[in-house]
Amino acid sequence: MDLDRLKRDQVIRADIRDSEYVFNTTWGIFSPRGIDTGTRLLLERIEVNPGENCLDVGCGYGPIGLVMARLSGTGGVTMVDKDFVAVEYARKNAEANGLTNCEAMLSNGLSHLPPDARFDVIAANLPSNTGKELLDIMTVEARQHLVPGGRLYVVTINGLRDYMKKAFRDTFGHYKKLKQGRGHAVAMTTRRG
């Protein structure tokens, strides 16, 4: 076994939304071999306008947050993850891609954000194994951190689509399915007031 080779960073090169990205990652962070299908599906559908402030929940090595950072231009992006290694790689990847309008920090969901932090866009590739309780907490806290008119985008496995539909309707009053693929669904909701 070549342990030195296994311990080297994995390098992912990706063309996303007409821009080239390079992502360094390592074993133990979600999807170290390439950008997963759910993340790609979300990134094809998410709308980020120049100047908007964004939040990437569960950022991993940063693909969603870094794409939002490039799309937002003069806006800012906060990337959060409960894994300190993921946060380290998200920071490293922001630097490698020349993106200075983003930061990465430790947080279990949104729990460690400043109470007054507000965002125009919040995005997450929600893991299927965290439990519905955490999904409920994240949905309610996302609403609290969105500005009026702010948008929440999530991608889930298809098995969680109906649950997120109910959670969005209960918390925001509405739900919009943007795309459903073979294994994943992208949904969006807006904070109305």
Secondary structure as a PSIPRED ss2 file (coil, helix, strand):
# PSIPRED VFORMAT (PSIPRED V4.0)

   1 M C   1.000  0.000  0.000
   2 D C   1.000  0.000  0.000
   3 L H   0.000  1.000  0.000
   4 D H   0.000  1.000  0.000
   5 R H   0.000  1.000  0.000
   6 L H   0.000  1.000  0.000
   7 K H   0.000  1.000  0.000
   8 R C   1.000  0.000  0.000
   9 D C   1.000  0.000  0.000
  10 Q E   0.000  0.000  1.000
  11 V E   0.000  0.000  1.000
  12 I E   0.000  0.000  1.000
  13 R E   0.000  0.000  1.000
  14 A E   0.000  0.000  1.000
  15 D E   0.000  0.000  1.000
  16 I E   0.000  0.000  1.000
  17 R C   1.000  0.000  0.000
  18 D C   1.000  0.000  0.000
  19 S E   0.000  0.000  1.000
  20 E E   0.000  0.000  1.000
  21 Y E   0.000  0.000  1.000
  22 V E   0.000  0.000  1.000
  23 F E   0.000  0.000  1.000
  24 N E   0.000  0.000  1.000
  25 T E   0.000  0.000  1.000
  26 T C   1.000  0.000  0.000
  27 W C   1.000  0.000  0.000
  28 G C   1.000  0.000  0.000
  29 I C   1.000  0.000  0.000
  30 F C   1.000  0.000  0.000
  31 S C   1.000  0.000  0.000
  32 P C   1.000  0.000  0.000
  33 R C   1.000  0.000  0.000
  34 G C   1.000  0.000  0.000
  35 I C   1.000  0.000  0.000
  36 D C   1.000  0.000  0.000
  37 T H   0.000  1.000  0.000
  38 G H   0.000  1.000  0.000
  39 T H   0.000  1.000  0.000
  40 R H   0.000  1.000  0.000
  41 L H   0.000  1.000  0.000
  42 L H   0.000  1.000  0.000
  43 L H   0.000  1.000  0.000
  44 E H   0.000  1.000  0.000
  45 R H   0.000  1.000  0.000
  46 I C   1.000  0.000  0.000
  47 E C   1.000  0.000  0.000
  48 V C   1.000  0.000  0.000
  49 N C   1.000  0.000  0.000
  50 P C   1.000  0.000  0.000
  51 G C   1.000  0.000  0.000
  52 E C   1.000  0.000  0.000
  53 N C   1.000  0.000  0.000
  54 C E   0.000  0.000  1.000
  55 L E   0.000  0.000  1.000
  56 D E   0.000  0.000  1.000
  57 V E   0.000  0.000  1.000
  58 G C   1.000  0.000  0.000
  59 C C   1.000  0.000  0.000
  60 G C   1.000  0.000  0.000
  61 Y C   1.000  0.000  0.000
  62 G C   1.000  0.000  0.000
  63 P H   0.000  1.000  0.000
  64 I H   0.000  1.000  0.000
  65 G H   0.000  1.000  0.000
  66 L H   0.000  1.000  0.000
  67 V H   0.000  1.000  0.000
  68 M H   0.000  1.000  0.000
  69 A H   0.000  1.000  0.000
  70 R H   0.000  1.000  0.000
  71 L H   0.000  1.000  0.000
  72 S H   0.000  1.000  0.000
  73 G C   1.000  0.000  0.000
  74 T C   1.000  0.000  0.000
  75 G C   1.000  0.000  0.000
  76 G C   1.000  0.000  0.000
  77 V E   0.000  0.000  1.000
  78 T E   0.000  0.000  1.000
  79 M E   0.000  0.000  1.000
  80 V E   0.000  0.000  1.000
  81 D E   0.000  0.000  1.000
  82 K C   1.000  0.000  0.000
  83 D C   1.000  0.000  0.000
  84 F H   0.000  1.000  0.000
  85 V H   0.000  1.000  0.000
  86 A H   0.000  1.000  0.000
  87 V H   0.000  1.000  0.000
  88 E H   0.000  1.000  0.000
  89 Y H   0.000  1.000  0.000
  90 A H   0.000  1.000  0.000
  91 R H   0.000  1.000  0.000
  92 K H   0.000  1.000  0.000
  93 N H   0.000  1.000  0.000
  94 A H   0.000  1.000  0.000
  95 E H   0.000  1.000  0.000
  96 A H   0.000  1.000  0.000
  97 N C   1.000  0.000  0.000
  98 G C   1.000  0.000  0.000
  99 L C   1.000  0.000  0.000
 100 T C   1.000  0.000  0.000
 101 N C   1.000  0.000  0.000
 102 C E   0.000  0.000  1.000
 103 E E   0.000  0.000  1.000
 104 A E   0.000  0.000  1.000
 105 M E   0.000  0.000  1.000
 106 L E   0.000  0.000  1.000
 107 S C   1.000  0.000  0.000
 108 N C   1.000  0.000  0.000
 109 G C   1.000  0.000  0.000
 110 L C   1.000  0.000  0.000
 111 S C   1.000  0.000  0.000
 112 H C   1.000  0.000  0.000
 113 L C   1.000  0.000  0.000
 114 P C   1.000  0.000  0.000
 115 P C   1.000  0.000  0.000
 116 D C   1.000  0.000  0.000
 117 A C   1.000  0.000  0.000
 118 R C   1.000  0.000  0.000
 119 F E   0.000  0.000  1.000
 120 D E   0.000  0.000  1.000
 121 V E   0.000  0.000  1.000
 122 I E   0.000  0.000  1.000
 123 A E   0.000  0.000  1.000
 124 A E   0.000  0.000  1.000
 125 N E   0.000  0.000  1.000
 126 L C   1.000  0.000  0.000
 127 P C   1.000  0.000  0.000
 128 S C   1.000  0.000  0.000
 129 N C   1.000  0.000  0.000
 130 T C   1.000  0.000  0.000
 131 G C   1.000  0.000  0.000
 132 K H   0.000  1.000  0.000
 133 E H   0.000  1.000  0.000
 134 L H   0.000  1.000  0.000
 135 L H   0.000  1.000  0.000
 136 D H   0.000  1.000  0.000
 137 I H   0.000  1.000  0.000
 138 M H   0.000  1.000  0.000
 139 T H   0.000  1.000  0.000
 140 V H   0.000  1.000  0.000
 141 E H   0.000  1.000  0.000
 142 A H   0.000  1.000  0.000
 143 R H   0.000  1.000  0.000
 144 Q H   0.000  1.000  0.000
 145 H H   0.000  1.000  0.000
 146 L E   0.000  0.000  1.000
 147 V E   0.000  0.000  1.000
 148 P E   0.000  0.000  1.000
 149 G E   0.000  0.000  1.000
 150 G E   0.000  0.000  1.000
 151 R E   0.000  0.000  1.000
 152 L E   0.000  0.000  1.000
 153 Y E   0.000  0.000  1.000
 154 V E   0.000  0.000  1.000
 155 V E   0.000  0.000  1.000
 156 T E   0.000  0.000  1.000
 157 I E   0.000  0.000  1.000
 158 N H   0.000  1.000  0.000
 159 G H   0.000  1.000  0.000
 160 L H   0.000  1.000  0.000
 161 R H   0.000  1.000  0.000
 162 D H   0.000  1.000  0.000
 163 Y H   0.000  1.000  0.000
 164 M H   0.000  1.000  0.000
 165 K H   0.000  1.000  0.000
 166 K H   0.000  1.000  0.000
 167 A H   0.000  1.000  0.000
 168 F H   0.000  1.000  0.000
 169 R H   0.000  1.000  0.000
 170 D H   0.000  1.000  0.000
 171 T H   0.000  1.000  0.000
 172 F H   0.000  1.000  0.000
 173 G C   1.000  0.000  0.000
 174 H C   1.000  0.000  0.000
 175 Y C   1.000  0.000  0.000
 176 K E   0.000  0.000  1.000
 177 K E   0.000  0.000  1.000
 178 L E   0.000  0.000  1.000
 179 K E   0.000  0.000  1.000
 180 Q E   0.000  0.000  1.000
 181 G C   1.000  0.000  0.000
 182 R C   1.000  0.000  0.000
 183 G C   1.000  0.000  0.000
 184 H E   0.000  0.000  1.000
 185 A E   0.000  0.000  1.000
 186 V E   0.000  0.000  1.000
 187 A E   0.000  0.000  1.000
 188 M E   0.000  0.000  1.000
 189 T E   0.000  0.000  1.000
 190 T E   0.000  0.000  1.000
 191 R C   1.000  0.000  0.000
 192 R C   1.000  0.000  0.000
 193 G C   1.000  0.000  0.000
